[in-house]
Amino acid sequence: MTSPTSLDRLDAQIRFILEIDKLKAVLRQSWLLDGERRENSAEHSWHVAMMALVLAEHANAPVDATRAAMMLMLHDVVEIDAGDTFAYDVAAHADKAEREGAAADRIFGLLPADTAAPLRALWDEFEAAETIDARFANALDRLMPMLHNLHTEGRAWQANGVTADKVFARNQVIAAGSVRLWEYAKTVIDAAVAKGYLPQAPSSLGD
C-alpha cells in the first residue's frame, strides 16, 4: 500500500506538472516560421533544448549537451508569473531579475524539496551564465530569435522598431558560449540587413 507521504509527494509533483502547462499560454514576440502566429514560451523552450543536443559540437569547450538542454527546458518556466520580457524592452528589464526570481521561488517551490533543489540550481546556473554549459545554453537562447526573424522577414524586429546595431549589441554574448555560432549569427544580421528585414543604424556594426 502507498504511504500518505508518497501520495503527498506525487500530488506535489503532479501539481507542478499541471502548473507548467501555463507556459503554453505565454506568447513571445517571435513568429512561427510559417507566419501563422507567434510562438509560445513552451515551444521556444523545446526548440532551444533541441538546439543544445544538435549543436553541442560548436561550443567553445566540451559541453554537457544534456545539462544545457535541461537548462533550456527550465529557463523560461518563470514566465508563467513574470511574463515574457522582450529582449529590446529596456524599461521592462529594470525589474526582470526580481520578477523572475520571485517566480522561480513559487514555481519550483511547488515540488518536493529534493526535486526542487536541483532544478532550481540549473535555473540559477543558466541565469548566472558563468559555466561552460550555461554560456552555451545562453548562446542558443540568443540565436534562436534571430533565426526566427530572418525567416519571417524580420517581423518581430520591425514591429518593435529594432535596428541592426541593437541586435548586434545584444547578441554578441553568443561568442562567450560559441565563437562559431556568433560568426554565424553575424551572417544572419548581414543577411537580414541586405534583404531589408532589419533596418541599419547610422553607427557601424564593426567586425
Order of alpha helices (4+ residues) and beta strands (2+ residues): alpha-beta-beta-alpha-alpha-alpha-alpha-alpha-alpha-alpha-alpha-alpha-alpha-alpha
